[in-house]
Amino acid sequence: MIYWLHRTAGSSARYYYEGARERGSPPERATVPTALAIMPRDITLPVRRIAEQTDNIVRWETLPRGGHFAAMEQPELITADLREALRPYR
């Protein structure tokens, strides 16, 4: 409902559209350091082997609890993990 009220439904779906459109293309590997906080009750869980094909994974943490809306569900866990992930880049 929030997406419709704020007229952002299209931009919120763009991520999925772009992903589906590029499936036939060979993946390009990103050079940007990528940190992941895996929430055990998320809608889908990433597969590290696949993520490493396109991303420069520097941190892969599975947090003890949380789901799709992690920042709202577990703000303390997300904040602590984000701080730890960014510490080497300060």
Secondary structure, DSSP 8 states (H G I E B T S, - for coil): -HHHHTT-HHHHHHHHHHHHHTTTS------SEEEEEE-TBSSS---HHHHHHHSEEEEEEE-SS-BTTHHHH-HHHHHHHHHHHHGGG-
